[in-house]
Amino acid sequence: MNGKGDGDVRVPVRSVCRAIRDDIVAGFHPPGSRLTEESLARRHGVSRVPVREALRTLESEGFVTVRRHAGASVAEPSEHEAADLLEMRALLEPLAAERAARRRTEAHLRVLRGLVALGRERTTARDGVPGAAPPEEWFHDTLARASGSPSLARVLTGLRRKIAWVFTVDGPTAAAHSWEEYGAIVDAVARRDAERARRAAAGHVERTAGAHRLRHPPRTAAPRGAGAR
């Protein structure tokens, strides 16, 4: 596609939305930067129609801000909004683990155990597959699906995306210690011990919360009179 002509809608909007979102999370479009339909259409080789729809979706997700007469730009979360993300994670990840203990299938359990084994192996070997999603991401996605609540899984997926965009993590929080904690969660899920699964997930979230640092600290206003001559 050449990106010209607003009648071309062959590319699914969700694909364009995912591509733009991935660029935002990766920092290609920094917070506050302007997003124009023309430039995005050229970058992704599509027409402006799917881009326009994607921007509406990203606005509803909180990644994009659209102002009348100013157009679209990458959102700039406040410190309060960033803190809310971690608080929601602290509430929802233990809930997902608790529900997974009650509702998981044997297939879920096999995948979770396999991911814990893979995570431990990669931590020991200190290697990984370039460009591949880290096993901890797969772990959280599988645990959320095992909760038997598609709505909860969707919320957690969106929440993790926003946390990855807003925060950077100090230190190897997904290294050996984390995989021991993931293993404890899986053991509880395997035993269908919902309370133990909740406690294990809550402990992991609490331990890792302090390692999160704002990737883009909010800009402060210049002192009055600054720059005056």
Helices and strands as residue ranges (DSSP letters): H 13-26, E 34-35, H 37-44, H 48-61, E 64-67, E 71-74, H 79-103, H 106-125, H 135-146, H 150-166, E 167-169, H 176-190, H 194-209, E 212-214
